Amino acid sequence: MSDGEDLERFREAVSRDLHELAALHDRELDRDTLERLRAEGGRFLRLGLVSEHGRDALVLFEQGVMSLPPVVDSAAMDALAVDFTEIYLTYGLRAAPCESVWLDEDSLVMQEPMFEVRELYRRHGLCVPDWRRRSDDHLVHELQFLAHLVGPGSGEALGEAAAFLDEHLLRWLPDFAARVVQRCATPLYAGIAALTAAYVDELRDLLAQILEAPRPTQEEIDARRKPVVLAEELELSAFVPGSAPTW
């Protein structure tokens, strides 16, 4: 198999993983999903995590899966539903899954980071279906967009994926995940948060190897960040929550 074929297989595997991870953050976990996670554990990921951080996150995720009762009853489902609500809907853990809250100096939603990622989506002919319900810089949308950039057939977008990680997702996701791990009520959601953060961090290391360009320092990232220039008008396609975006 050629290097080009290997790279395309890598891109397809990572894109599918990112969509799977996005789905775990998108909506309440149902019984079918829980049974699949119980059967597969961390093997549901196509890209194996090999870093120490990644292995630790996999252990936490596996512990979360094993914490489920043998028969997932209504009490277990209710506990997971309450945790989902606290994390993603009411922000009861003070761990909002949106970039603006973490990067805005007043910790407000729908601030400059949201408009920056919205413009990046526009450049690829994408938009979110309802930004008032779920803002452009929500974790689910950012994971879906990263899957789009990494996915096969997206040309030279791996460099864009690396930049998106540097300038957006990795600037706030580690803090979000750490707070969820510390404050959430269910081990499974702690594992999901840790696994997501570890996955995208390890992906960034792999992109550095593929692109033959080391990861920049935070100082270098800050120096290269510039206001986003408005793109030409495009026919936009909406992200479909919990699945791949359409384009």
C-alpha positions as a LaTeX table, in Angstrom:
\begin{tabular}{lrrr}
\hline
Residue & $x$ (\AA) & $y$ (\AA) & $z$ (\AA) \\
\hline
Met1 & 0.00 & 0.00 & 0.00 \\
Ser2 & 1.33 & 3.44 & $-0.92$ \\
Asp3 & 2.00 & 6.24 & 1.53 \\
Gly4 & $-0.90$ & 8.12 & $-0.05$ \\
Glu5 & $-3.27$ & 5.22 & 0.59 \\
Asp6 & $-2.05$ & 4.92 & 4.18 \\
Leu7 & $-2.69$ & 8.62 & 4.73 \\
Glu8 & $-6.20$ & 8.37 & 3.31 \\
Arg9 & $-6.98$ & 5.44 & 5.60 \\
Phe10 & $-5.64$ & 7.43 & 8.54 \\
Arg11 & $-7.77$ & 10.41 & 7.60 \\
Glu12 & $-10.90$ & 8.30 & 7.25 \\
Ala13 & $-10.31$ & 6.60 & 10.61 \\
Val14 & $-9.70$ & 9.86 & 12.46 \\
Ser15 & $-12.70$ & 11.55 & 10.85 \\
Arg16 & $-14.96$ & 8.70 & 11.94 \\
Asp17 & $-13.51$ & 8.80 & 15.47 \\
Leu18 & $-14.14$ & 12.53 & 15.75 \\
His19 & $-17.75$ & 12.10 & 14.65 \\
Glu20 & $-18.17$ & 9.30 & 17.22 \\
Leu21 & $-16.75$ & 11.50 & 19.96 \\
Ala22 & $-18.95$ & 14.41 & 18.88 \\
Ala23 & $-22.01$ & 12.17 & 19.15 \\
Leu24 & $-21.16$ & 11.31 & 22.77 \\
His25 & $-21.30$ & 15.03 & 23.62 \\
Asp26 & $-24.28$ & 15.80 & 21.41 \\
Arg27 & $-27.18$ & 14.16 & 23.21 \\
Glu28 & $-28.15$ & 11.99 & 26.16 \\
Leu29 & $-26.71$ & 8.49 & 25.97 \\
Asp30 & $-29.31$ & 5.88 & 25.10 \\
Arg31 & $-29.27$ & 2.21 & 26.03 \\
Asp32 & $-28.04$ & 1.07 & 22.63 \\
Thr33 & $-25.04$ & 3.39 & 22.87 \\
Leu34 & $-24.30$ & 2.28 & 26.41 \\
Glu35 & $-24.43$ & $-1.38$ & 25.42 \\
Arg36 & $-22.08$ & $-0.71$ & 22.50 \\
Leu37 & $-19.64$ & 1.11 & 24.74 \\
Arg38 & $-19.82$ & $-1.74$ & 27.23 \\
Ala39 & $-19.05$ & $-4.25$ & 24.47 \\
Glu40 & $-16.29$ & $-2.26$ & 22.78 \\
Gly41 & $-14.85$ & $-0.01$ & 25.48 \\
Gly42 & $-12.04$ & 2.12 & 24.13 \\
Arg43 & $-11.87$ & $-0.11$ & 21.05 \\
Phe44 & $-14.65$ & 1.94 & 19.47 \\
Leu45 & $-11.84$ & 4.31 & 18.47 \\
Arg46 & $-10.04$ & 3.42 & 15.26 \\
Leu47 & $-6.94$ & 5.37 & 16.22 \\
Gly48 & $-5.16$ & 3.81 & 19.17 \\
Leu49 & $-3.86$ & 6.24 & 21.77 \\
Val50 & $-0.25$ & 5.56 & 22.74 \\
Ser51 & 0.82 & 8.60 & 24.77 \\
Glu52 & 0.83 & 8.42 & 28.56 \\
His53 & $-1.92$ & 11.02 & 28.66 \\
Gly54 & $-3.93$ & 9.06 & 26.12 \\
Arg55 & $-3.53$ & 5.76 & 27.97 \\
Asp56 & $-4.59$ & 7.40 & 31.26 \\
Ala57 & $-7.68$ & 8.79 & 29.55 \\
Leu58 & $-8.52$ & 5.37 & 28.13 \\
Val59 & $-8.27$ & 3.86 & 31.61 \\
Leu60 & $-10.62$ & 6.52 & 32.99 \\
Phe61 & $-13.04$ & 5.91 & 30.14 \\
Glu62 & $-12.94$ & 2.13 & 30.66 \\
Gln63 & $-13.58$ & 2.64 & 34.38 \\
Gly64 & $-16.57$ & 4.79 & 33.49 \\
Val65 & $-17.96$ & 2.08 & 31.24 \\
Met66 & $-17.37$ & $-0.60$ & 33.88 \\
Ser67 & $-19.19$ & 1.56 & 36.46 \\
Leu68 & $-22.45$ & 0.89 & 34.62 \\
Pro69 & $-24.65$ & $-1.75$ & 36.26 \\
Pro70 & $-24.93$ & $-5.14$ & 34.51 \\
Val71 & $-28.42$ & $-4.15$ & 33.47 \\
Val72 & $-28.69$ & $-0.46$ & 32.69 \\
Asp73 & $-31.85$ & 0.36 & 34.57 \\
Ser74 & $-33.89$ & 3.55 & 34.78 \\
Ala75 & $-31.91$ & 4.78 & 37.80 \\
Ala76 & $-28.63$ & 4.59 & 35.87 \\
Met77 & $-30.21$ & 6.27 & 32.86 \\
Asp78 & $-31.61$ & 9.04 & 35.06 \\
Ala79 & $-28.19$ & 9.66 & 36.65 \\
Leu80 & $-26.57$ & 9.99 & 33.24 \\
Ala81 & $-29.36$ & 12.26 & 32.02 \\
Val82 & $-28.91$ & 14.56 & 35.03 \\
Asp83 & $-25.17$ & 14.72 & 34.41 \\
Phe84 & $-25.71$ & 15.50 & 30.73 \\
Thr85 & $-28.04$ & 18.33 & 31.68 \\
Glu86 & $-25.59$ & 19.75 & 34.21 \\
Ile87 & $-22.70$ & 19.68 & 31.74 \\
Tyr88 & $-24.27$ & 20.62 & 28.44 \\
Leu89 & $-27.57$ & 22.41 & 29.09 \\
Thr90 & $-27.61$ & 24.27 & 32.40 \\
Tyr91 & $-23.81$ & 24.58 & 32.84 \\
Gly92 & $-24.34$ & 23.60 & 36.44 \\
Leu93 & $-20.72$ & 22.44 & 36.68 \\
Arg94 & $-19.51$ & 25.82 & 35.42 \\
Ala95 & $-17.87$ & 23.92 & 32.59 \\
Ala96 & $-19.57$ & 25.28 & 29.49 \\
Pro97 & $-18.83$ & 23.28 & 26.31 \\
Cys98 & $-18.31$ & 26.47 & 24.28 \\
Glu99 & $-15.06$ & 28.19 & 23.37 \\
Ser100 & $-16.19$ & 31.75 & 24.06 \\
Val101 & $-16.85$ & 31.12 & 27.74 \\
Trp102 & $-13.28$ & 29.96 & 28.27 \\
Leu103 & $-11.51$ & 32.60 & 26.20 \\
Asp104 & $-13.63$ & 35.71 & 26.70 \\
Glu105 & $-12.28$ & 37.87 & 29.54 \\
Asp106 & $-15.80$ & 38.11 & 31.00 \\
Ser107 & $-16.58$ & 34.40 & 30.41 \\
Leu108 & $-19.55$ & 35.25 & 28.20 \\
Val109 & $-21.15$ & 33.07 & 25.54 \\
Met110 & $-21.27$ & 33.95 & 21.83 \\
Gln111 & $-18.28$ & 36.27 & 21.83 \\
Glu112 & $-15.43$ & 36.78 & 19.36 \\
Pro113 & $-14.32$ & 33.11 & 19.25 \\
Met114 & $-17.77$ & 32.15 & 18.01 \\
Phe115 & $-17.56$ & 34.59 & 15.11 \\
Glu116 & $-14.05$ & 33.42 & 14.28 \\
Val117 & $-15.08$ & 29.79 & 13.97 \\
Arg118 & $-18.25$ & 30.77 & 12.12 \\
Glu119 & $-16.11$ & 32.41 & 9.46 \\
Leu120 & $-13.90$ & 29.33 & 9.25 \\
Tyr121 & $-16.99$ & 27.21 & 8.65 \\
Arg122 & $-18.15$ & 29.63 & 5.96 \\
Arg123 & $-14.85$ & 29.24 & 4.15 \\
His124 & $-15.73$ & 25.58 & 3.75 \\
Gly125 & $-19.36$ & 26.18 & 2.82 \\
Leu126 & $-20.64$ & 25.05 & 6.24 \\
Cys127 & $-22.86$ & 26.55 & 8.89 \\
Val128 & $-24.57$ & 25.40 & 12.08 \\
Pro129 & $-28.32$ & 24.72 & 11.90 \\
Asp130 & $-29.38$ & 26.97 & 14.80 \\
Trp131 & $-26.68$ & 29.05 & 16.49 \\
Arg132 & $-29.15$ & 30.37 & 19.07 \\
Arg133 & $-29.76$ & 26.87 & 20.38 \\
Arg134 & $-26.17$ & 25.68 & 20.05 \\
Ser135 & $-23.52$ & 28.24 & 19.18 \\
Asp136 & $-20.96$ & 27.82 & 16.42 \\
Asp137 & $-18.14$ & 27.36 & 18.95 \\
His138 & $-19.85$ & 24.49 & 20.79 \\
Leu139 & $-17.70$ & 21.41 & 21.30 \\
Val140 & $-19.91$ & 19.25 & 19.07 \\
His141 & $-19.62$ & 21.65 & 16.13 \\
Glu142 & $-15.88$ & 22.11 & 16.56 \\
Leu143 & $-15.32$ & 18.34 & 16.61 \\
Gln144 & $-17.48$ & 17.94 & 13.50 \\
Phe145 & $-15.57$ & 20.67 & 11.72 \\
Leu146 & $-12.25$ & 19.10 & 12.65 \\
Ala147 & $-13.56$ & 15.79 & 11.26 \\
His148 & $-14.37$ & 17.60 & 8.03 \\
Leu149 & $-10.86$ & 19.07 & 7.78 \\
Val150 & $-9.15$ & 15.77 & 8.54 \\
Gly151 & $-11.43$ & 13.59 & 6.46 \\
Pro152 & $-10.40$ & 11.95 & 3.17 \\
Gly153 & $-10.92$ & 13.99 & 0.06 \\
Ser154 & $-10.49$ & 17.32 & 1.82 \\
Gly155 & $-7.30$ & 18.15 & $-0.03$ \\
Glu156 & $-4.59$ & 20.03 & 1.80 \\
Ala157 & $-6.76$ & 20.68 & 4.83 \\
Leu158 & $-4.50$ & 18.89 & 7.31 \\
Gly159 & $-2.59$ & 22.12 & 7.83 \\
Glu160 & $-5.89$ & 23.88 & 8.47 \\
Ala161 & $-6.80$ & 21.16 & 10.95 \\
Ala162 & $-3.55$ & 21.71 & 12.82 \\
Ala163 & $-4.13$ & 25.46 & 12.90 \\
Phe164 & $-7.73$ & 24.99 & 14.06 \\
Leu165 & $-6.52$ & 22.84 & 16.93 \\
Asp166 & $-3.83$ & 25.35 & 17.87 \\
Glu167 & $-5.97$ & 28.46 & 17.63 \\
His168 & $-9.30$ & 27.13 & 18.82 \\
Leu169 & $-10.10$ & 23.65 & 20.14 \\
Leu170 & $-6.92$ & 23.00 & 22.12 \\
Arg171 & $-7.02$ & 26.46 & 23.70 \\
Trp172 & $-10.03$ & 25.51 & 25.81 \\
Leu173 & $-10.93$ & 21.81 & 25.57 \\
Pro174 & $-8.30$ & 20.65 & 28.12 \\
Asp175 & $-9.70$ & 23.05 & 30.73 \\
Phe176 & $-13.26$ & 22.02 & 29.97 \\
Ala177 & $-12.40$ & 18.33 & 30.23 \\
Ala178 & $-10.45$ & 18.78 & 33.47 \\
Arg179 & $-13.37$ & 20.57 & 35.12 \\
Val180 & $-15.87$ & 17.95 & 33.98 \\
Val181 & $-13.63$ & 15.19 & 35.34 \\
Gln182 & $-13.40$ & 16.99 & 38.68 \\
Arg183 & $-17.06$ & 17.93 & 39.05 \\
Cys184 & $-19.34$ & 15.57 & 37.16 \\
Ala185 & $-21.38$ & 12.97 & 39.03 \\
Thr186 & $-20.93$ & 9.93 & 36.78 \\
Pro187 & $-17.62$ & 8.20 & 36.00 \\
Leu188 & $-18.68$ & 7.67 & 32.39 \\
Tyr189 & $-18.97$ & 11.38 & 31.59 \\
Ala190 & $-15.62$ & 11.95 & 33.28 \\
Gly191 & $-14.15$ & 9.32 & 30.98 \\
Ile192 & $-15.77$ & 10.77 & 27.86 \\
Ala193 & $-14.41$ & 14.24 & 28.64 \\
Ala194 & $-10.90$ & 13.00 & 29.36 \\
Leu195 & $-10.84$ & 10.74 & 26.30 \\
Thr196 & $-11.95$ & 13.53 & 23.96 \\
Ala197 & $-9.29$ & 15.93 & 25.19 \\
Ala198 & $-6.55$ & 13.29 & 25.04 \\
Tyr199 & $-7.59$ & 12.20 & 21.55 \\
Val200 & $-7.40$ & 15.64 & 19.95 \\
Asp201 & $-4.11$ & 16.39 & 21.72 \\
Glu202 & $-2.56$ & 13.18 & 20.40 \\
Leu203 & $-4.02$ & 13.91 & 16.97 \\
Arg204 & $-2.20$ & 17.24 & 17.01 \\
Asp205 & 1.09 & 15.43 & 17.66 \\
Leu206 & 0.41 & 13.10 & 14.73 \\
Leu207 & $-0.37$ & 16.04 & 12.46 \\
Ala208 & 2.96 & 17.59 & 13.43 \\
Gln209 & 4.69 & 14.41 & 12.26 \\
Ile210 & 2.69 & 14.18 & 9.02 \\
Leu211 & 3.18 & 17.85 & 8.19 \\
Glu212 & 6.82 & 17.72 & 9.31 \\
Ala213 & 6.29 & 20.88 & 11.33 \\
Pro214 & 6.63 & 20.98 & 15.13 \\
Arg215 & 3.75 & 22.12 & 17.28 \\
Pro216 & 4.04 & 25.86 & 17.89 \\
Thr217 & 4.44 & 27.36 & 21.32 \\
Gln218 & 1.61 & 29.37 & 22.83 \\
Glu219 & 3.61 & 32.52 & 22.14 \\
Glu220 & 3.89 & 31.59 & 18.47 \\
Ile221 & 0.17 & 30.84 & 18.29 \\
Asp222 & $-0.71$ & 34.19 & 19.85 \\
Ala223 & 1.61 & 36.00 & 17.47 \\
Arg224 & 0.10 & 34.50 & 14.32 \\
Arg225 & $-3.53$ & 35.00 & 15.31 \\
Lys226 & $-5.09$ & 37.73 & 13.22 \\
Pro227 & $-8.65$ & 38.95 & 12.73 \\
Val228 & $-10.48$ & 36.66 & 10.34 \\
Val229 & $-11.07$ & 38.26 & 6.94 \\
Leu230 & $-14.61$ & 37.84 & 5.68 \\
Ala231 & $-14.88$ & 35.21 & 3.00 \\
Glu232 & $-16.82$ & 35.42 & $-0.24$ \\
Glu233 & $-20.46$ & 34.44 & $-0.11$ \\
Leu234 & $-20.81$ & 30.65 & $-0.35$ \\
Glu235 & $-23.71$ & 28.28 & $-0.58$ \\
Leu236 & $-23.74$ & 27.03 & 3.00 \\
Ser237 & $-24.62$ & 23.58 & 4.25 \\
Ala238 & $-25.60$ & 23.02 & 7.86 \\
Phe239 & $-24.00$ & 20.72 & 10.38 \\
Val240 & $-26.39$ & 17.96 & 11.41 \\
Pro241 & $-26.17$ & 17.60 & 15.19 \\
Gly242 & $-24.79$ & 14.23 & 16.20 \\
Ser243 & $-23.67$ & 13.23 & 12.71 \\
Ala244 & $-21.36$ & 14.29 & 9.94 \\
Pro245 & $-21.92$ & 17.77 & 8.54 \\
Thr246 & $-23.30$ & 17.89 & 5.04 \\
Trp247 & $-21.40$ & 19.66 & 2.31 \\
\hline
\end{tabular}
